[in-house]
Amino acid sequence: MTLPQAVIISQKIHNGCKTYQNKHIMLKFYRVFNFIMSKANLFFDKCKLFALLIIGLPLLSCATVPHDIPLKGYRAFIAEEEESFISQYSPLFVIEGDGLTYNLIGTVIADLDKNSKENIFIDHSRPTIYFDKRTFATGKGSYTNLIYRIHFSHVPFSLFPFYIGKGRNVGLLTIVTLNNKGEPVLYTIVHTCGCYISFIPTSYMSEGAYREKWNKTFQTVFGERLPGQLIFPDKLNRSFRPSFFISSGNHRVKDVWIENLDHSERKYRIKKSKLLPMTSLSKLPLEGSRYTSFFEQSGNRKGYVKGSHKPWEKLMMSWWAFDWRIGEDKYLGKNRDDPPLFYTTLKPWDRKKSDMRDFTTFLEYWGWRL
């Protein structure tokens, strides 16, 4: 019942008092009734505001102001030039806010503090792109996934804009899916926590492989406007690479485009990045010829990145997403027997279907028909 409705009822009560001998008692009831209803409406308004804040803050944290930024002179990271298959498909990562160290791609480092306690951190002075190569098959053919993994030291604390992903040792995965001709047909972008999944098909993808009603012009992914398709030259030319524009602070991909590398080298401040196999993350050198892993090796955090804790996501999302470790960065296993679960949807009942470790089922779940 709203306050205006309460006023109408109370007015009827007041008018009805004339038929009663004890009008004074009814007037008191009228005043008390009005007071109770006004306080009740105030309470429910506050409850609605609180609910909107809890649900809305995670969404607001995803959105950014529309951008039209002159990118000339920005720092960009690309894999060192090699003859290897992996290097030739590596994307270019263009960095917004490269004057802030937490925006720079780094190398995962392990050392010991003065108490001989293990310390895992990202060294922003030495960029590294970690890679892996995997294959999968569908009913229509066989494909190769080239996986590129990059890491940043942290997402900083910020209320304006609000960064719900505040935490250390955060990362981003870019997966290039190649057909049997070696043509990139699909780019899959996801944070190493399984968050902010997005797909960008290319002009090499056959029409029958697209998701239904796919918009090839643009798409909106958690507040970011991305292209709906990347147009490559008709004949594969590896001088043309996708450029991923990484936003400052939260490290979201906020734009992607195809660019000739010769043009890129004149446009950006290029930083060559070392290419290391993703397996090296499980064998980080320590003092005394010892090694440790970037990932927890036992317990209920097995497979999760050491030091990756997301307090805001845990507070605001874990209780309704039914995952106490939501937002925590993790290892991407080779199959479902290689933990942890790498789900990419917030629907608890669809977690196994959206698991990236089984890429065939994962694509089917998201509607791609490769």
C-alpha positions as CSV (number, residue, x, y, z in Angstrom):
1,M,0.0,0.0,0.0
2,T,1.4,3.4,-1.0
3,L,1.1,6.6,1.0
4,P,-1.5,8.2,-1.2
5,Q,-3.7,5.1,-0.8
6,A,-3.3,5.2,2.9
7,V,-4.3,8.9,2.9
8,I,-7.6,8.0,1.0
9,I,-8.4,5.2,3.5
10,S,-7.6,7.4,6.4
11,Q,-9.9,10.2,5.0
12,K,-12.7,7.7,4.7
13,I,-12.1,6.7,8.3
14,H,-12.2,10.3,9.3
15,N,-15.5,10.9,7.6
16,G,-16.9,7.8,9.1
17,C,-16.1,9.2,12.6
18,K,-19.2,11.4,12.4
19,T,-21.4,8.4,12.9
20,Y,-19.6,7.4,16.0
21,Q,-20.1,8.9,19.4
22,N,-16.4,8.8,20.3
23,K,-14.9,10.8,17.5
24,H,-11.9,11.7,19.6
25,I,-10.7,8.0,19.6
26,M,-11.1,7.7,15.8
27,L,-9.1,10.9,15.2
28,K,-6.2,9.4,17.2
29,F,-6.4,6.2,15.1
30,Y,-6.3,8.4,12.0
31,R,-3.1,10.1,13.1
32,V,-1.4,6.9,14.2
33,F,-2.4,5.1,11.0
34,N,-1.0,7.9,8.8
35,F,2.3,7.8,10.8
36,I,2.7,4.1,10.5
37,M,2.1,4.0,6.8
38,S,4.5,6.9,6.1
39,K,7.3,5.1,8.0
40,A,6.5,1.8,6.2
41,N,6.7,3.5,2.8
42,L,10.0,5.1,3.7
43,F,11.4,1.8,4.9
44,F,10.4,0.0,1.6
45,D,11.8,2.9,-0.5
46,K,15.2,2.4,1.3
47,C,15.0,-1.4,0.7
48,K,14.4,-0.8,-3.0
49,L,17.3,1.6,-3.2
50,F,19.6,-0.8,-1.4
51,A,18.6,-3.6,-3.8
52,L,19.3,-1.4,-6.8
53,L,22.7,-0.5,-5.5
54,I,23.6,-4.2,-4.9
55,I,22.5,-5.2,-8.3
56,G,23.4,-2.1,-10.2
57,L,27.0,-1.5,-8.9
58,P,28.4,-4.6,-10.7
59,L,26.7,-3.5,-13.9
60,L,27.9,0.1,-13.5
61,S,31.4,-1.2,-12.9
62,C,31.3,-2.8,-16.4
63,A,30.3,0.3,-18.3
64,T,32.6,3.0,-19.6
65,V,32.1,6.3,-21.2
66,P,31.8,6.0,-25.1
67,H,35.3,6.6,-26.5
68,D,36.8,8.2,-29.5
69,I,40.4,8.4,-28.5
70,P,43.4,9.3,-30.7
71,L,45.6,6.3,-30.2
72,K,48.8,7.7,-31.9
73,G,51.7,7.4,-29.5
74,Y,50.1,4.8,-27.2
75,R,52.2,2.0,-25.9
76,A,51.4,-1.4,-27.6
77,F,52.6,-4.9,-26.7
78,I,53.3,-7.6,-29.3
79,A,55.1,-10.9,-29.2
80,E,58.7,-11.0,-30.3
81,E,59.1,-11.7,-34.0
82,E,59.8,-15.4,-34.5
83,E,59.2,-17.8,-37.3
84,S,56.9,-19.8,-35.0
85,F,53.3,-20.5,-35.7
86,I,52.4,-18.9,-32.3
87,S,54.2,-15.6,-32.9
88,Q,52.6,-15.0,-36.3
89,Y,49.0,-15.0,-34.9
90,S,49.7,-13.1,-31.8
91,P,47.5,-10.0,-31.4
92,L,48.6,-6.5,-30.6
93,F,47.6,-5.1,-27.2
94,V,47.2,-1.3,-27.1
95,I,47.2,0.1,-23.6
96,E,45.2,3.0,-22.3
97,G,46.8,4.8,-19.4
98,D,50.3,3.3,-20.0
99,G,51.8,5.8,-17.5
100,L,50.2,3.7,-14.7
101,T,52.2,0.6,-13.9
102,Y,49.1,-1.5,-13.1
103,N,48.0,-1.1,-16.8
104,L,51.2,-2.7,-18.1
105,I,51.5,-6.3,-19.2
106,G,54.1,-8.0,-17.0
107,T,55.9,-11.3,-16.2
108,V,54.8,-13.6,-13.4
109,I,57.6,-13.7,-10.7
110,A,58.1,-15.7,-7.6
111,D,60.5,-14.9,-4.8
112,L,60.9,-15.2,-1.0
113,D,60.6,-12.4,1.5
114,K,62.9,-11.8,4.5
115,N,60.9,-14.5,6.5
116,S,61.3,-17.0,3.6
117,K,57.6,-16.7,2.7
118,E,56.7,-17.2,-0.9
119,N,55.7,-14.1,-2.8
120,I,54.0,-14.1,-6.2
121,F,53.7,-10.8,-8.2
122,I,53.7,-9.4,-11.7
123,D,56.8,-7.5,-12.8
124,H,55.5,-4.8,-15.1
125,S,59.0,-3.9,-16.4
126,R,59.3,-7.2,-18.3
127,P,56.3,-8.0,-20.6
128,T,55.5,-11.6,-21.3
129,I,52.8,-13.3,-23.4
130,Y,52.1,-16.8,-22.3
131,F,50.8,-19.2,-25.0
132,D,49.3,-22.6,-25.5
133,K,48.1,-24.6,-28.6
134,R,45.2,-27.0,-28.4
135,T,43.0,-28.7,-30.9
136,F,39.3,-29.7,-30.9
137,A,36.8,-31.1,-33.3
138,T,33.1,-30.6,-34.0
139,G,30.7,-32.4,-36.3
140,K,31.8,-30.0,-39.1
141,G,35.6,-30.2,-38.8
142,S,38.8,-29.9,-36.9
143,Y,40.1,-26.6,-35.4
144,T,43.2,-25.3,-33.6
145,N,43.1,-22.9,-30.7
146,L,46.0,-20.6,-30.1
147,I,45.7,-19.3,-26.5
148,Y,47.4,-16.1,-25.4
149,R,47.5,-15.2,-21.7
150,I,48.6,-11.9,-20.3
151,H,48.8,-10.6,-16.7
152,F,48.7,-7.3,-14.9
153,S,49.8,-6.5,-11.4
154,H,46.4,-5.6,-10.1
155,V,43.0,-3.8,-10.6
156,P,43.2,-0.8,-8.2
157,F,40.7,0.3,-5.6
158,S,38.3,2.9,-7.2
159,L,34.8,4.0,-6.4
160,F,34.5,6.5,-9.3
161,P,34.7,4.6,-11.6
162,F,33.8,1.6,-9.5
163,Y,36.1,-1.4,-10.2
164,I,34.3,-4.5,-8.9
165,G,37.2,-6.6,-10.0
166,K,39.7,-5.1,-7.5
167,G,42.4,-7.6,-6.9
168,R,46.0,-8.8,-7.6
169,N,47.6,-10.9,-10.3
170,V,44.7,-10.4,-12.7
171,G,44.8,-11.6,-16.3
172,L,43.2,-11.8,-19.8
173,L,42.9,-14.6,-22.3
174,T,42.6,-14.2,-26.0
175,I,41.8,-17.4,-28.0
176,V,42.3,-17.5,-31.7
177,T,40.4,-20.3,-33.4
178,L,41.9,-21.4,-36.7
179,N,40.2,-23.5,-39.4
180,N,42.0,-26.3,-41.3
181,K,43.4,-23.6,-43.7
182,G,45.1,-21.7,-40.9
183,E,42.6,-18.9,-41.2
184,P,41.4,-17.2,-37.9
185,V,37.6,-17.7,-37.8
186,L,36.8,-16.6,-34.3
187,Y,38.4,-14.6,-31.4
188,T,37.3,-15.4,-27.9
189,I,38.1,-12.9,-25.2
190,V,37.7,-13.6,-21.5
191,H,39.4,-12.6,-18.2
192,T,41.3,-15.3,-16.4
193,C,38.5,-15.5,-13.9
194,G,36.0,-16.6,-16.6
195,C,34.4,-13.1,-16.6
196,Y,33.3,-10.8,-19.4
197,I,33.2,-13.4,-22.1
198,S,33.0,-12.0,-25.6
199,F,33.3,-13.4,-29.2
200,I,34.3,-11.7,-32.4
201,P,33.9,-13.7,-35.6
202,T,35.9,-12.9,-38.7
203,S,35.2,-12.7,-42.4
204,Y,36.7,-16.2,-42.7
205,M,33.8,-17.7,-40.8
206,S,31.2,-19.5,-43.0
207,E,27.7,-18.1,-42.7
208,G,26.3,-21.3,-41.3
209,A,28.7,-21.1,-38.3
210,Y,27.4,-17.8,-36.9
211,R,25.1,-17.5,-33.9
212,E,21.5,-16.9,-34.9
213,K,20.6,-13.3,-35.6
214,W,24.2,-12.2,-35.1
215,N,24.8,-8.5,-35.7
216,K,28.0,-8.2,-37.8
217,T,28.2,-4.5,-37.3
218,F,28.6,-4.2,-33.5
219,Q,27.8,-5.8,-30.1
220,T,27.6,-4.6,-26.6
221,V,29.4,-6.7,-24.0
222,F,28.9,-5.6,-20.4
223,G,28.8,-2.0,-21.3
224,E,31.6,-2.1,-23.9
225,R,30.8,-1.6,-27.6
226,L,32.8,-4.1,-29.7
227,P,32.7,-5.0,-33.5
228,G,30.4,-7.8,-34.6
229,Q,32.9,-9.0,-37.2
230,L,36.6,-8.5,-38.0
231,I,37.3,-8.1,-41.8
232,F,40.5,-9.7,-43.0
233,P,42.0,-9.6,-46.5
234,D,40.5,-12.3,-48.8
235,K,43.9,-13.9,-48.9
236,L,45.4,-14.6,-45.5
237,N,48.2,-12.0,-44.8
238,R,49.8,-12.4,-41.4
239,S,51.0,-8.8,-41.5
240,F,47.4,-7.9,-40.6
241,R,46.7,-8.5,-36.9
242,P,43.9,-7.6,-34.6
243,S,44.6,-4.8,-32.1
244,F,43.0,-5.1,-28.7
245,F,42.5,-1.8,-26.9
246,I,42.8,-2.5,-23.2
247,S,41.1,0.0,-20.9
248,S,42.8,1.6,-17.9
249,G,42.2,0.2,-14.5
250,N,39.9,-2.7,-15.1
251,H,41.7,-4.1,-18.1
252,R,38.6,-4.7,-20.1
253,V,38.8,-4.9,-23.9
254,K,37.0,-1.8,-25.1
255,D,37.7,-2.1,-28.8
256,V,39.2,-4.4,-31.5
257,W,40.2,-3.6,-35.0
258,I,42.5,-5.1,-37.8
259,E,45.7,-3.2,-38.6
260,N,48.8,-3.7,-40.7
261,L,51.8,-4.2,-38.5
262,D,53.9,-1.8,-40.6
263,H,51.3,0.9,-39.8
264,S,51.2,-0.1,-36.2
265,E,55.0,0.3,-35.7
266,R,54.7,3.9,-36.9
267,K,51.6,4.7,-34.9
268,Y,52.4,3.2,-31.5
269,R,55.3,2.9,-29.1
270,I,55.8,-0.8,-29.7
271,K,57.1,-3.0,-26.8
272,K,58.3,-6.5,-27.8
273,S,57.0,-9.1,-25.4
274,K,58.6,-12.4,-24.6
275,L,56.7,-15.5,-25.6
276,L,56.7,-18.3,-23.0
277,P,54.7,-21.5,-23.0
278,M,51.8,-21.5,-20.5
279,T,53.3,-24.5,-18.8
280,S,56.1,-22.2,-17.5
281,L,53.5,-20.7,-15.1
282,S,53.5,-23.9,-13.2
283,K,57.3,-23.9,-12.8
284,L,58.4,-20.4,-11.6
285,P,62.0,-20.3,-10.4
286,L,62.7,-19.6,-6.7
287,E,66.0,-19.2,-4.9
288,G,68.2,-22.2,-4.3
289,S,67.3,-24.1,-7.6
290,R,63.7,-24.5,-6.3
291,Y,60.4,-24.0,-8.2
292,T,56.9,-23.0,-7.4
293,S,53.6,-22.6,-9.3
294,F,51.5,-19.5,-10.1
295,F,48.5,-21.7,-9.1
296,E,47.5,-23.2,-5.8
297,Q,48.4,-26.9,-5.8
298,S,46.1,-28.3,-3.1
299,G,43.1,-27.5,-0.9
300,N,39.9,-25.8,-2.0
301,R,41.8,-23.2,-4.0
302,K,43.6,-25.8,-6.2
303,G,44.1,-24.3,-9.6
304,Y,43.4,-20.7,-8.6
305,V,46.0,-18.0,-9.0
306,K,48.0,-17.3,-5.8
307,G,47.1,-14.0,-4.3
308,S,44.0,-13.5,-6.5
309,H,41.2,-12.5,-4.1
310,K,38.2,-10.3,-5.2
311,P,36.6,-8.8,-2.1
312,W,34.0,-6.7,-4.0
313,E,32.8,-9.5,-6.2
314,K,32.7,-11.9,-3.2
315,L,30.6,-9.3,-1.2
316,M,28.2,-8.3,-4.0
317,M,27.9,-11.4,-6.2
318,S,28.9,-14.6,-4.5
319,W,25.7,-15.0,-2.6
320,W,23.4,-14.9,-5.6
321,A,25.8,-16.5,-8.0
322,F,26.4,-19.4,-5.6
323,D,30.2,-19.3,-5.9
324,W,32.3,-18.2,-3.0
325,R,35.3,-17.8,-5.3
326,I,33.6,-15.8,-8.0
327,G,36.0,-13.4,-9.9
328,E,39.1,-15.2,-8.7
329,D,41.6,-15.8,-11.5
330,K,42.5,-19.4,-12.3
331,Y,44.2,-21.9,-14.5
332,L,42.6,-23.0,-17.8
333,G,42.8,-26.8,-17.8
334,K,43.2,-28.9,-20.9
335,N,40.1,-31.0,-20.2
336,R,37.4,-31.5,-17.6
337,D,39.8,-33.7,-15.5
338,D,42.2,-30.8,-15.2
339,P,40.7,-28.5,-12.4
340,P,39.3,-26.0,-11.7
341,L,36.0,-25.6,-13.5
342,F,36.3,-22.6,-16.0
343,Y,32.7,-21.6,-16.4
344,T,31.8,-18.4,-18.3
345,T,28.2,-17.8,-17.4
346,L,26.6,-16.6,-14.1
347,K,23.8,-19.2,-14.5
348,P,24.7,-21.9,-11.9
349,W,22.7,-24.5,-13.8
350,D,24.7,-24.0,-17.0
351,R,28.3,-23.9,-15.6
352,K,29.4,-27.3,-17.0
353,K,28.0,-26.4,-20.5
354,S,29.9,-23.1,-20.5
355,D,33.2,-24.6,-19.3
356,M,36.0,-23.6,-21.6
357,R,38.0,-26.7,-20.9
358,D,35.6,-28.6,-23.2
359,F,35.7,-26.1,-26.1
360,T,33.3,-28.0,-28.4
361,T,30.5,-28.0,-25.8
362,F,31.4,-24.4,-24.8
363,L,30.9,-23.2,-28.4
364,E,27.6,-25.1,-28.7
365,Y,26.4,-23.5,-25.4
366,W,27.1,-20.0,-26.7
367,G,25.4,-20.7,-30.0
368,W,28.3,-21.0,-32.4
369,R,28.0,-23.7,-35.0
370,L,31.5,-24.3,-36.2
